[in-house]
Amino acid sequence: MIKIGLLLLIVPCLLLMGLYLPEQSNVADCIAVGGSFDYVQQACDMQNSHSSSTFMARNTALVNSAMLLALLGFIVCVMGLYRPAK
């Protein structure tokens, strides 16, 4: 039960980090060369200015689902660690 809980706790967080960090790296690189990152096209635009958009705002269902799975994993871990008093 603890193994399942740990999987549910860790995998969604790793998935979110795996999606978020490369995108943020691309945004930082684009801004460093003087461009504006277009979140719709996922590309650096040197001509136009684009508004900033958070990862959560663009991927609400994904982030909320991952956090709910992580919470479920935490609860399963706690249930697996619980030992009733004898």
Phi and psi in radians as a Rosetta constraint file:
Dihedral C 1 N 2 CA 2 C 2 CIRCULARHARMONIC -1.183 0.35
Dihedral N 2 CA 2 C 2 N 3 CIRCULARHARMONIC -0.647 0.35
Dihedral C 2 N 3 CA 3 C 3 CIRCULARHARMONIC -1.101 0.35
Dihedral N 3 CA 3 C 3 N 4 CIRCULARHARMONIC -0.738 0.35
Dihedral C 3 N 4 CA 4 C 4 CIRCULARHARMONIC -1.130 0.35
Dihedral N 4 CA 4 C 4 N 5 CIRCULARHARMONIC -0.747 0.35
Dihedral C 4 N 5 CA 5 C 5 CIRCULARHARMONIC -1.071 0.35
Dihedral N 5 CA 5 C 5 N 6 CIRCULARHARMONIC -0.747 0.35
Dihedral C 5 N 6 CA 6 C 6 CIRCULARHARMONIC -1.140 0.35
Dihedral N 6 CA 6 C 6 N 7 CIRCULARHARMONIC -0.681 0.35
Dihedral C 6 N 7 CA 7 C 7 CIRCULARHARMONIC -1.080 0.35
Dihedral N 7 CA 7 C 7 N 8 CIRCULARHARMONIC -0.791 0.35
Dihedral C 7 N 8 CA 8 C 8 CIRCULARHARMONIC -1.162 0.35
Dihedral N 8 CA 8 C 8 N 9 CIRCULARHARMONIC -0.471 0.35
Dihedral C 8 N 9 CA 9 C 9 CIRCULARHARMONIC -1.406 0.35
Dihedral N 9 CA 9 C 9 N 10 CIRCULARHARMONIC -0.707 0.35
Dihedral C 9 N 10 CA 10 C 10 CIRCULARHARMONIC -1.596 0.35
Dihedral N 10 CA 10 C 10 N 11 CIRCULARHARMONIC -0.758 0.35
Dihedral C 10 N 11 CA 11 C 11 CIRCULARHARMONIC -1.043 0.35
Dihedral N 11 CA 11 C 11 N 12 CIRCULARHARMONIC -0.800 0.35
Dihedral C 11 N 12 CA 12 C 12 CIRCULARHARMONIC -1.078 0.35
Dihedral N 12 CA 12 C 12 N 13 CIRCULARHARMONIC -0.634 0.35
Dihedral C 12 N 13 CA 13 C 13 CIRCULARHARMONIC -1.169 0.35
Dihedral N 13 CA 13 C 13 N 14 CIRCULARHARMONIC -0.728 0.35
Dihedral C 13 N 14 CA 14 C 14 CIRCULARHARMONIC -1.132 0.35
Dihedral N 14 CA 14 C 14 N 15 CIRCULARHARMONIC -0.664 0.35
Dihedral C 14 N 15 CA 15 C 15 CIRCULARHARMONIC -1.067 0.35
Dihedral N 15 CA 15 C 15 N 16 CIRCULARHARMONIC -0.831 0.35
Dihedral C 15 N 16 CA 16 C 16 CIRCULARHARMONIC -1.097 0.35
Dihedral N 16 CA 16 C 16 N 17 CIRCULARHARMONIC -0.740 0.35
Dihedral C 16 N 17 CA 17 C 17 CIRCULARHARMONIC -1.137 0.35
Dihedral N 17 CA 17 C 17 N 18 CIRCULARHARMONIC -0.650 0.35
Dihedral C 17 N 18 CA 18 C 18 CIRCULARHARMONIC -1.155 0.35
Dihedral N 18 CA 18 C 18 N 19 CIRCULARHARMONIC -0.472 0.35
Dihedral C 18 N 19 CA 19 C 19 CIRCULARHARMONIC -1.557 0.35
Dihedral N 19 CA 19 C 19 N 20 CIRCULARHARMONIC -0.642 0.35
Dihedral C 19 N 20 CA 20 C 20 CIRCULARHARMONIC -1.351 0.35
Dihedral N 20 CA 20 C 20 N 21 CIRCULARHARMONIC -0.824 0.35
Dihedral C 20 N 21 CA 21 C 21 CIRCULARHARMONIC -1.119 0.35
Dihedral N 21 CA 21 C 21 N 22 CIRCULARHARMONIC -0.762 0.35
Dihedral C 21 N 22 CA 22 C 22 CIRCULARHARMONIC -1.110 0.35
Dihedral N 22 CA 22 C 22 N 23 CIRCULARHARMONIC -0.633 0.35
Dihedral C 22 N 23 CA 23 C 23 CIRCULARHARMONIC -1.132 0.35
Dihedral N 23 CA 23 C 23 N 24 CIRCULARHARMONIC -0.754 0.35
Dihedral C 23 N 24 CA 24 C 24 CIRCULARHARMONIC -1.144 0.35
Dihedral N 24 CA 24 C 24 N 25 CIRCULARHARMONIC -0.584 0.35
Dihedral C 24 N 25 CA 25 C 25 CIRCULARHARMONIC -1.119 0.35
Dihedral N 25 CA 25 C 25 N 26 CIRCULARHARMONIC -0.739 0.35
Dihedral C 25 N 26 CA 26 C 26 CIRCULARHARMONIC -1.125 0.35
Dihedral N 26 CA 26 C 26 N 27 CIRCULARHARMONIC -0.697 0.35
Dihedral C 26 N 27 CA 27 C 27 CIRCULARHARMONIC -1.113 0.35
Dihedral N 27 CA 27 C 27 N 28 CIRCULARHARMONIC -0.796 0.35
Dihedral C 27 N 28 CA 28 C 28 CIRCULARHARMONIC -1.106 0.35
Dihedral N 28 CA 28 C 28 N 29 CIRCULARHARMONIC -0.724 0.35
Dihedral C 28 N 29 CA 29 C 29 CIRCULARHARMONIC -1.106 0.35
Dihedral N 29 CA 29 C 29 N 30 CIRCULARHARMONIC -0.703 0.35
Dihedral C 29 N 30 CA 30 C 30 CIRCULARHARMONIC -1.130 0.35
Dihedral N 30 CA 30 C 30 N 31 CIRCULARHARMONIC -0.803 0.35
Dihedral C 30 N 31 CA 31 C 31 CIRCULARHARMONIC -1.148 0.35
Dihedral N 31 CA 31 C 31 N 32 CIRCULARHARMONIC -0.606 0.35
Dihedral C 31 N 32 CA 32 C 32 CIRCULARHARMONIC -1.112 0.35
Dihedral N 32 CA 32 C 32 N 33 CIRCULARHARMONIC -0.533 0.35
Dihedral C 32 N 33 CA 33 C 33 CIRCULARHARMONIC -1.621 0.35
Dihedral N 33 CA 33 C 33 N 34 CIRCULARHARMONIC 0.081 0.35
Dihedral C 33 N 34 CA 34 C 34 CIRCULARHARMONIC 1.594 0.35
Dihedral N 34 CA 34 C 34 N 35 CIRCULARHARMONIC 0.286 0.35
Dihedral C 34 N 35 CA 35 C 35 CIRCULARHARMONIC -1.712 0.35
Dihedral N 35 CA 35 C 35 N 36 CIRCULARHARMONIC -3.079 0.35
Dihedral C 35 N 36 CA 36 C 36 CIRCULARHARMONIC -2.199 0.35
Dihedral N 36 CA 36 C 36 N 37 CIRCULARHARMONIC 2.234 0.35
Dihedral C 36 N 37 CA 37 C 37 CIRCULARHARMONIC -1.429 0.35
Dihedral N 37 CA 37 C 37 N 38 CIRCULARHARMONIC 2.218 0.35
Dihedral C 37 N 38 CA 38 C 38 CIRCULARHARMONIC -1.648 0.35
Dihedral N 38 CA 38 C 38 N 39 CIRCULARHARMONIC 1.884 0.35
Dihedral C 38 N 39 CA 39 C 39 CIRCULARHARMONIC -1.245 0.35
Dihedral N 39 CA 39 C 39 N 40 CIRCULARHARMONIC -0.430 0.35
Dihedral C 39 N 40 CA 40 C 40 CIRCULARHARMONIC -1.255 0.35
Dihedral N 40 CA 40 C 40 N 41 CIRCULARHARMONIC -0.822 0.35
Dihedral C 40 N 41 CA 41 C 41 CIRCULARHARMONIC -1.506 0.35
Dihedral N 41 CA 41 C 41 N 42 CIRCULARHARMONIC -0.208 0.35
Dihedral C 41 N 42 CA 42 C 42 CIRCULARHARMONIC 0.965 0.35
Dihedral N 42 CA 42 C 42 N 43 CIRCULARHARMONIC 0.824 0.35
Dihedral C 42 N 43 CA 43 C 43 CIRCULARHARMONIC -2.531 0.35
Dihedral N 43 CA 43 C 43 N 44 CIRCULARHARMONIC 2.744 0.35
Dihedral C 43 N 44 CA 44 C 44 CIRCULARHARMONIC -1.451 0.35
Dihedral N 44 CA 44 C 44 N 45 CIRCULARHARMONIC 2.283 0.35
Dihedral C 44 N 45 CA 45 C 45 CIRCULARHARMONIC -2.031 0.35
Dihedral N 45 CA 45 C 45 N 46 CIRCULARHARMONIC 2.067 0.35
Dihedral C 45 N 46 CA 46 C 46 CIRCULARHARMONIC -1.544 0.35
Dihedral N 46 CA 46 C 46 N 47 CIRCULARHARMONIC -0.191 0.35
Dihedral C 46 N 47 CA 47 C 47 CIRCULARHARMONIC -1.682 0.35
Dihedral N 47 CA 47 C 47 N 48 CIRCULARHARMONIC -0.842 0.35
Dihedral C 47 N 48 CA 48 C 48 CIRCULARHARMONIC -1.864 0.35
Dihedral N 48 CA 48 C 48 N 49 CIRCULARHARMONIC 2.787 0.35
Dihedral C 48 N 49 CA 49 C 49 CIRCULARHARMONIC -1.786 0.35
Dihedral N 49 CA 49 C 49 N 50 CIRCULARHARMONIC 2.343 0.35
Dihedral C 49 N 50 CA 50 C 50 CIRCULARHARMONIC -2.080 0.35
Dihedral N 50 CA 50 C 50 N 51 CIRCULARHARMONIC 2.582 0.35
Dihedral C 50 N 51 CA 51 C 51 CIRCULARHARMONIC -1.306 0.35
Dihedral N 51 CA 51 C 51 N 52 CIRCULARHARMONIC 2.647 0.35
Dihedral C 51 N 52 CA 52 C 52 CIRCULARHARMONIC -1.358 0.35
Dihedral N 52 CA 52 C 52 N 53 CIRCULARHARMONIC 2.534 0.35
Dihedral C 52 N 53 CA 53 C 53 CIRCULARHARMONIC -2.449 0.35
Dihedral N 53 CA 53 C 53 N 54 CIRCULARHARMONIC 2.306 0.35
Dihedral C 53 N 54 CA 54 C 54 CIRCULARHARMONIC -1.334 0.35
Dihedral N 54 CA 54 C 54 N 55 CIRCULARHARMONIC 2.705 0.35
Dihedral C 54 N 55 CA 55 C 55 CIRCULARHARMONIC -1.055 0.35
Dihedral N 55 CA 55 C 55 N 56 CIRCULARHARMONIC -0.691 0.35
Dihedral C 55 N 56 CA 56 C 56 CIRCULARHARMONIC -1.113 0.35
Dihedral N 56 CA 56 C 56 N 57 CIRCULARHARMONIC -0.696 0.35
Dihedral C 56 N 57 CA 57 C 57 CIRCULARHARMONIC -1.180 0.35
Dihedral N 57 CA 57 C 57 N 58 CIRCULARHARMONIC -0.595 0.35
Dihedral C 57 N 58 CA 58 C 58 CIRCULARHARMONIC -1.487 0.35
Dihedral N 58 CA 58 C 58 N 59 CIRCULARHARMONIC -0.400 0.35
Dihedral C 58 N 59 CA 59 C 59 CIRCULARHARMONIC -2.299 0.35
Dihedral N 59 CA 59 C 59 N 60 CIRCULARHARMONIC 0.875 0.35
Dihedral C 59 N 60 CA 60 C 60 CIRCULARHARMONIC -1.022 0.35
Dihedral N 60 CA 60 C 60 N 61 CIRCULARHARMONIC -0.846 0.35
Dihedral C 60 N 61 CA 61 C 61 CIRCULARHARMONIC -1.109 0.35
Dihedral N 61 CA 61 C 61 N 62 CIRCULARHARMONIC -0.720 0.35
Dihedral C 61 N 62 CA 62 C 62 CIRCULARHARMONIC -1.110 0.35
Dihedral N 62 CA 62 C 62 N 63 CIRCULARHARMONIC -0.841 0.35
Dihedral C 62 N 63 CA 63 C 63 CIRCULARHARMONIC -1.144 0.35
Dihedral N 63 CA 63 C 63 N 64 CIRCULARHARMONIC -0.793 0.35
Dihedral C 63 N 64 CA 64 C 64 CIRCULARHARMONIC -1.117 0.35
Dihedral N 64 CA 64 C 64 N 65 CIRCULARHARMONIC -0.719 0.35
Dihedral C 64 N 65 CA 65 C 65 CIRCULARHARMONIC -1.125 0.35
Dihedral N 65 CA 65 C 65 N 66 CIRCULARHARMONIC -0.740 0.35
Dihedral C 65 N 66 CA 66 C 66 CIRCULARHARMONIC -1.126 0.35
Dihedral N 66 CA 66 C 66 N 67 CIRCULARHARMONIC -0.704 0.35
Dihedral C 66 N 67 CA 67 C 67 CIRCULARHARMONIC -1.218 0.35
Dihedral N 67 CA 67 C 67 N 68 CIRCULARHARMONIC -0.617 0.35
Dihedral C 67 N 68 CA 68 C 68 CIRCULARHARMONIC -1.156 0.35
Dihedral N 68 CA 68 C 68 N 69 CIRCULARHARMONIC -0.697 0.35
Dihedral C 68 N 69 CA 69 C 69 CIRCULARHARMONIC -1.114 0.35
Dihedral N 69 CA 69 C 69 N 70 CIRCULARHARMONIC -0.709 0.35
Dihedral C 69 N 70 CA 70 C 70 CIRCULARHARMONIC -1.119 0.35
Dihedral N 70 CA 70 C 70 N 71 CIRCULARHARMONIC -0.711 0.35
Dihedral C 70 N 71 CA 71 C 71 CIRCULARHARMONIC -1.122 0.35
Dihedral N 71 CA 71 C 71 N 72 CIRCULARHARMONIC -0.740 0.35
Dihedral C 71 N 72 CA 72 C 72 CIRCULARHARMONIC -1.060 0.35
Dihedral N 72 CA 72 C 72 N 73 CIRCULARHARMONIC -0.732 0.35
Dihedral C 72 N 73 CA 73 C 73 CIRCULARHARMONIC -1.063 0.35
Dihedral N 73 CA 73 C 73 N 74 CIRCULARHARMONIC -0.712 0.35
Dihedral C 73 N 74 CA 74 C 74 CIRCULARHARMONIC -1.087 0.35
Dihedral N 74 CA 74 C 74 N 75 CIRCULARHARMONIC -0.779 0.35
Dihedral C 74 N 75 CA 75 C 75 CIRCULARHARMONIC -1.121 0.35
Dihedral N 75 CA 75 C 75 N 76 CIRCULARHARMONIC -0.728 0.35
Dihedral C 75 N 76 CA 76 C 76 CIRCULARHARMONIC -1.121 0.35
Dihedral N 76 CA 76 C 76 N 77 CIRCULARHARMONIC -0.686 0.35
Dihedral C 76 N 77 CA 77 C 77 CIRCULARHARMONIC -1.085 0.35
Dihedral N 77 CA 77 C 77 N 78 CIRCULARHARMONIC -0.799 0.35
Dihedral C 77 N 78 CA 78 C 78 CIRCULARHARMONIC -1.087 0.35
Dihedral N 78 CA 78 C 78 N 79 CIRCULARHARMONIC -0.733 0.35
Dihedral C 78 N 79 CA 79 C 79 CIRCULARHARMONIC -1.107 0.35
Dihedral N 79 CA 79 C 79 N 80 CIRCULARHARMONIC -0.655 0.35
Dihedral C 79 N 80 CA 80 C 80 CIRCULARHARMONIC -1.213 0.35
Dihedral N 80 CA 80 C 80 N 81 CIRCULARHARMONIC -0.532 0.35
Dihedral C 80 N 81 CA 81 C 81 CIRCULARHARMONIC -1.485 0.35
Dihedral N 81 CA 81 C 81 N 82 CIRCULARHARMONIC -0.277 0.35
Dihedral C 81 N 82 CA 82 C 82 CIRCULARHARMONIC -1.203 0.35
Dihedral N 82 CA 82 C 82 N 83 CIRCULARHARMONIC 2.237 0.35
Dihedral C 82 N 83 CA 83 C 83 CIRCULARHARMONIC -2.158 0.35
Dihedral N 83 CA 83 C 83 N 84 CIRCULARHARMONIC 2.041 0.35
Dihedral C 83 N 84 CA 84 C 84 CIRCULARHARMONIC -1.139 0.35
Dihedral N 84 CA 84 C 84 N 85 CIRCULARHARMONIC 2.619 0.35
Dihedral C 84 N 85 CA 85 C 85 CIRCULARHARMONIC -1.226 0.35
Dihedral N 85 CA 85 C 85 N 86 CIRCULARHARMONIC 2.503 0.35
